[in-house]
């Protein structure tokens, strides 16, 4: 009988029992190299995808900003000089106090001057602007816009109050136009917004009304007349309140008699305005000019808006600052955000034949 030692020796040497070996240095280096290459490829794909996403996001922001800014401007510019129901050539009777606080013909005279601009300067209202960006254009328009209330009956010529068919919703101090086909009258509302009237009282406002006891409406108005908000508005590019590192399209709204500064669209870098003027008197535009070259503001038939907008907080999108062709020249971006030029020509509906 074989002893135990011999049997153990045979089991160790039996088929199927293998020796365990570790990795060699060469194999380890090959594995590390392949791992590094794989990680590098993954990082490269991630960076490329991330950059593509950032670029698409920047383009989306630029498109949204540009379209929104153009739409806001176009909506008001189209309505330049709109006076409600009164026909062109009808009398405009202002009952605002020309000696009142802050009264300015340029802002509140609706008979003429419903459009005026300043080329590469702030104009006379710079003191009310928030961080006006030097070298950009400024545009002032005057128009009226409809309201949801109408007079409920006859309004005598000497009336200080216009009765309405429901609570007005018209803010106290709002400049108001009452009009029919023959006449337009402008005054400042002194009644509260929940009243069923609008009133042209002699309250202490800016600019306030002429004394209604001594200054009549231009005529008696009946229930077919209409009420409109009078809206003098000045557009400019100024510092953003929402993002201190950005500029914005801003607006001074004088609809309540004094300047109300409003931030409209963040990311607007530049505003340039060109005015299509009829210099021959045939109703056709002969040339587009800068504000300082306009000979007759009443002969302007269209406005061309040129905006430069950026991708706001999406930085380092492009490799080098862009150079954009604009208005016959070149503009160089101050940083590596994405920038784009938007141009739109808007006809003045109330001046086109």
Secondary structure, 3 states (H helix, E strand, C coil): CCCHHHHHHHHHCCCCCCCCCCCCHHHHHHHHHHHHHHHHHHHHHHHHHHHHHHHHHHHHHHHHHHHHHHHHHHHHHHCCCCCCCCCCCCEEEECECCCCCCCCHHHHCCCCCCEEEECCCCCCCHHHCCCCCCCCCEEEEEEEEECCCCECCCECCCCCEEEECCCCCCCCCCEEEEECCCEEEEEECCCCCCCCEEECCCCCCCCCECCCCCCCCCCCECCCCEEEEEEEEEEEEEECCCCCCCEEEEEEECCCCCCEEEEEEECEEEEEEEEEECCCCCCCCCEEECHHHCCCHHHEEEEEEEEEEECCCCCCCCCCCCEEEECCEEEECCCCCCEEEEEEEEECCCCCC
